[in-house]
Amino acid sequence: MYPGLIQYQMVYVVAALAAVPVFVMTLMYREERSSALNILPLSVFRESFVTFFSNPRLRGTAFVDMATYFAYGAFETFLPVFLSARGISPYEIGIIFAVQVIMIAATKPFFGRVADRMDKRVQIVAGLFITGCATAMVTFASSFAILLLVSSVFGLGISISTVATSAYVADVARKEHIGASMGALSSIMDIGQSAGPLVTGIIITAAGYTSGFLASFILAIIIAGVFFVSVRDRSAGTISA
């Protein structure tokens, strides 16, 4: 048996037990007014996706979420492996990731209010750029304290960007398509989060950790440019609302 395997197994057991109360409370939930379940035909979903991706502003925003969660998937998958290879203990790795989660949870309400008061597109690009930079800096962090800082900045970038993308889609999408647009946004986000570990793993195998984490930064820069072009009003030469 591998050293420490039991400790890792216990982590997953504790996570599973923590989900049990939530599962029980979900089963106990009852709506005051129940209505008949409407089954939507497949054509409705197809129409929703076509409507979403035919809008360049919505499409560009979806690509931003894809790039953001590409970095998130790569960060969450390979940072623990990288840190373990550098001799950092599981306890310290847990702290590094806890800081990231706390940063996201603590700052999302604030950046949600910021998104209501400023140009959401600026916030989207800023968050994407911060996320990419933090991911690229992982292999250059020389101490535990700097790794904590990198993880915090990464969480900050995620918070800034994802709050603004959801709000921007709600602004741009037609009222009757908001739900479908949010669903399409989540689908693209999941694709990015799935592709992040796969693509980054291939790059790390071929060229090392520095190149692997740098890929998220390069993608962030490319997608930021795509987003800028997508929301640009070509006739007026300005950024469209």
Phi, psi and omega in degrees: 000139182292144178298134177080003183297320181297320179297318179294321178297322180296327178300315181289326177296315179298319179298319179294318179295326179294335180278342184299312179301323178295318179298316180296316180295327177295319179294330182278348183289133177226133176280146180294321179239114179265142180234163181295143180283122179265123178265117182274139178288160181300330182298330179294318179292320179297318179295321180296316180293320178298317179298318182295309187281350175278348177265113185297328179291318177292320180296316179297320179295321178298321178295326177297313178297325178298313180293321180298314182278343167299312178296320180297315179297317178295317181297310184292329184277313191258344176297315178301321179295315180297316181292321177298321179295335178270006175085014179278134186289156176303325179299314180291323176298319177300320179296317181301317180284328178296322178298319179298313182295318179298320179298316180296312183294323185283331187259345182301316178300320180295312182287339171294318177292324178298319180297332178284343188247346183230177179293115184297330182294324176296317180295322179299311181294319180298315180296319179296317180295317179297318179299314179297318180296316181298320179295318180294334184277354185305308186287349179264356179288123188259357181208168180297321180297319180290324176297321175299318179295315179299316180296321178296316180295322177299313177299323178297316179297317177301315181297312182300314186286309188293326176297318183287324180295317179298316181294322182291320177298320178297327179285320188276320185292148174294148186307317183284353181245010184298313180299314179296322180294319177296321178296317178296322178299317180294324179296315178295323177301315180295323177298316178297317181293328178284322182287330182306304179297322182296306183293317180296321178298319178296317181293318179297318179297322183276324190226358176103171185295322182300313179294322180298312179287330178294333181301323179294323178293316180298317179297320179299319180294316180297314182291328175299320176293320177298317180297318180300315179294323184294325182262006181277132176276101186296330182288326182260348180072023181230176176278126181276154182281000000 
